[in-house]
């Protein structure tokens, strides 16, 4: 992802398509970038769930942690997810 952002910043490309967390962080690191969201547009960009899911890695067999994470994730709304991502990005060194 960093190479894509450098290419965009240097004008080597006009657009980068990436996941929301990466895009949100890039907009913090590169204030001139704009995040485009086509969710509510007439030409809504559609993708399958398989293409947008993001995984969480943990040690195999750690069912206690897996169950705790799944319990929290099952209650999160899209707004909760966005707020969590914004908080995480604000804590990254690139924002300090």
Backbone torsions as a table, in degrees:
resi	resn	phi	psi	omega
1	UNK	NA	-39.9	-179.5
2	UNK	-58.0	-39.0	-179.9
3	UNK	-64.2	-36.6	178.0
4	UNK	-64.3	-40.3	-178.4
5	UNK	-68.7	-38.5	176.8
6	UNK	-63.9	-41.7	178.8
7	UNK	-62.5	-41.9	178.1
8	UNK	-66.0	-45.2	-178.9
9	UNK	-63.7	-33.6	-177.6
10	UNK	-88.6	-1.7	178.9
11	UNK	84.7	9.0	178.7
12	UNK	-71.4	-20.8	174.9
13	UNK	-143.6	165.1	-176.9
14	UNK	-100.3	-21.3	-176.3
15	UNK	-153.5	150.3	174.0
16	UNK	-127.4	130.7	175.5
17	UNK	-105.9	120.4	-176.7
18	UNK	-149.4	178.3	178.9
19	UNK	-71.6	158.6	-176.2
20	UNK	-59.3	-46.1	-179.7
21	UNK	-59.8	-41.4	178.7
22	UNK	-65.5	-42.4	179.8
23	UNK	-64.5	-41.9	179.7
24	UNK	-63.6	-42.8	178.7
25	UNK	-66.1	-38.6	179.5
26	UNK	-63.1	-36.8	179.4
27	UNK	-67.6	-26.5	174.9
28	UNK	-76.3	-44.9	-178.1
29	UNK	-70.2	-32.1	-179.0
30	UNK	-123.8	87.9	-175.3
31	UNK	-57.3	-20.0	178.7
32	UNK	-79.8	-9.1	179.5
33	UNK	-77.6	153.1	176.3
34	UNK	-125.7	132.2	177.6
35	UNK	-90.7	119.9	179.2
36	UNK	-96.9	130.6	179.2
37	UNK	-122.2	114.2	-177.4
38	UNK	-96.8	12.8	-173.8
39	UNK	-54.4	-47.5	-175.0
40	UNK	-103.8	17.7	-179.2
41	UNK	-87.3	164.6	177.6
42	UNK	-64.9	-29.2	179.8
43	UNK	-106.1	53.7	-177.6
44	UNK	-53.0	125.8	178.6
45	UNK	-76.3	119.1	-175.7
46	UNK	-107.8	136.1	175.3
47	UNK	-136.1	161.0	178.2
48	UNK	-82.1	158.1	178.5
49	UNK	-57.5	-35.3	-179.6
50	UNK	-62.3	-27.5	-177.4
51	UNK	-84.3	-16.4	-174.8
52	UNK	-116.0	-5.5	179.2
53	UNK	-69.7	141.5	178.1
54	UNK	-119.1	134.3	-176.3
55	UNK	-92.2	161.0	173.9
56	UNK	-120.5	125.0	-178.3
57	UNK	-96.9	142.0	175.9
58	UNK	-153.3	167.3	-179.4
59	UNK	-63.8	134.8	179.9
60	UNK	-58.5	134.8	178.4
61	UNK	91.3	-5.5	-179.6
62	UNK	-83.6	72.7	-176.1
63	UNK	-68.3	-29.1	179.1
64	UNK	-63.2	-46.8	178.6
65	UNK	-66.4	-44.3	179.5
66	UNK	-58.2	-45.8	-179.6
67	UNK	-64.8	-39.7	179.2
68	UNK	-64.8	-43.6	179.1
69	UNK	-64.8	-46.5	-179.9
70	UNK	-61.8	-35.7	178.6
71	UNK	-62.7	-45.1	179.4
72	UNK	-67.1	-46.5	-178.5
73	UNK	-60.6	-34.1	-177.8
74	UNK	-67.9	-17.1	-179.4
75	UNK	-100.6	-8.1	-174.3
76	UNK	-79.3	138.0	174.5
77	UNK	-96.4	167.0	174.5
78	UNK	-56.4	-36.2	177.3
79	UNK	-66.4	-38.5	176.2
80	UNK	-60.9	-44.0	-179.7
81	UNK	-61.0	-46.0	-179.7
82	UNK	-62.3	-44.4	179.4
83	UNK	-62.6	-41.3	178.7
84	UNK	-63.6	-43.1	179.4
85	UNK	-65.1	-41.7	179.0
86	UNK	-62.9	-40.2	177.9
87	UNK	-65.0	-45.4	-179.7
88	UNK	-61.8	-42.2	-179.9
89	UNK	-65.6	-37.6	-179.8
90	UNK	-66.7	-21.3	-179.5
91	UNK	-91.2	-9.3	-179.2
92	UNK	-71.0	148.0	179.5
93	UNK	-56.3	-29.5	-178.3
94	UNK	-65.2	-15.7	-179.5
95	UNK	-98.2	-7.2	-175.8
96	UNK	-97.8	NA	NA
